[in-house]
Amino acid sequence: MVEPASMNLDAVNRLADERIDWRFKGMPDALFGKTVAEALATKPKLFTDGFVGPLVVLDNDAIEHNLATMRRWCESRGLALSPHGKTTMAPQLFKRQLEAGCWAITTANASQLRVYRAFGLTRILLANQLVDPNALRWLARELADHPDFEFYCWADSVRAVELMTEGLAGSQRQVNVFVEVGAPGGRTGARTAETAEAVADAIVASPVLKLVGTAGWEGSLAHAADSAGLQAIDDFLAQIRSVTSQLAGKFEDPERVIVTVGGSAYFDHVADALTQPWPDGLNVFPLLRSGAYVTHDDGFYRENSPLGAHSRIAGTSSFRSALRAWAQVTSKPEENLALLTIGKRDASFDEGLPEPQLIHRDGTTLPLTGAVITSLNDQHAYLEPNGADVRVGDWIGLGLSHPCTVFDKWQLLPAVGADGEAVVDFIRTYF
């Protein structure tokens, strides 16, 4: 049985006491001065109660579906999950992920780590090498003051281990460290088995660190779920297994050697690699870090996720996109050109442009087909209607690609119910 981490629920619940005002894009001025709880009590609706565009909203039912789907699949494969919280930086969603059984939440840097700790998260993976002396001193104090706080991070060089050892000098508690395995052409991580072993030996020799497993990230080695991309992923996963086996006998707890891999595009292949039999005496705790599943998307992950539109996992429901942007048509200077009030400051564009899906006019929302977004400026989107009846004043509903570069643009996002209009929650982010 995997014991999930926990959070300070009082801190999460206090988010309902924050007052809505001009700081939060798209909010109705009628809600200014009200707390989030008071605003929700008014049961606001997107198109009739004063929201202004552009606006990114979350589909609450889709989030629940994705949480439940990922939980069932991980449990069926014997995998634990520590999703990357950098996707949303939303403590309310972290809480729901933990309630859905997540073992921990993963972070990317020291500032995000402090956000997590402000909400009392008890088990955190930092998917990086923590070498900043100020951050290490803060970490040592945090560990000393909070015995229930479990912290894990990576190391991919002896120098990183030396800097961690110096920065944590005198720490009352040892820090859990993974040897990060990399590959040529990839991102971070030891490039050879010899380097990985030298890093492991340095961790074992450090008085303030302990070696708990191996880690890696496969996402930079492919950008599509084609045969070449999947082969690159499988080759890397074989390397992870080989290095882990090579380091057997060096890990602090031989009864639980944590091996953690897995972005959001190839976690089915990761699962296959981590749940194969391991050599005798190597008791592996397989841990995924996929984070984008919580909202999925209408772009990169729809096309490449194992549970996307081209599902590679039989017998399991596909994820549903929980992201939608709404923007108004503000100009139609040419027959086949309309300008929307949304741009790079509001929507993701690094993994594909927004996708026109819906049109709202005179209280009615209908599918929009044929129209495309061709480019974005800072605050404008160029839409080609391609024969669709698009008029100034219409609201266009847009699917978005790559949630990680959507959430950082919004401090407060309405979550809507099944009708797509009734607001059932406001989700606060911290970037």
Secondary structure, DSSP 8 states (H G I E B T S, - for coil): --------HHHHHGGGG-B--TTSTT--GGGTT-BHHHHHHT--BTTTTT--SSEEEEEHHHHHHHHHHHHHHHHHHT-EE--BGGGT--HHHHHHHHHTT-S-EEESSHHHHHHHHHTT--EEEEEEE---HHHHHHHHHHHHH-TT-EEEEEE-SHHHHHHHHHHTTT-SS-EEEEEEB--TTSSSSBSSHHHHHHHHHHHHH-TTEEEEEEE---GGG-SSSSHHHHHHHHHHHHHHHHHHHHTTT-SS-TT-EEEEE--SSSHHHHHHHHTS---TT--EEEEE---GGGT--SSHHHHHSTTSTT--STTS------EEEEEEEEEEEETTEEEES--TTTS--TT---EEEEEEETTEEEE--S-EEEEE-SS-EEEE-TT----TT-EEEEE-S-GGGTGGG-SEEEEE-TTSSBEEEEEE---
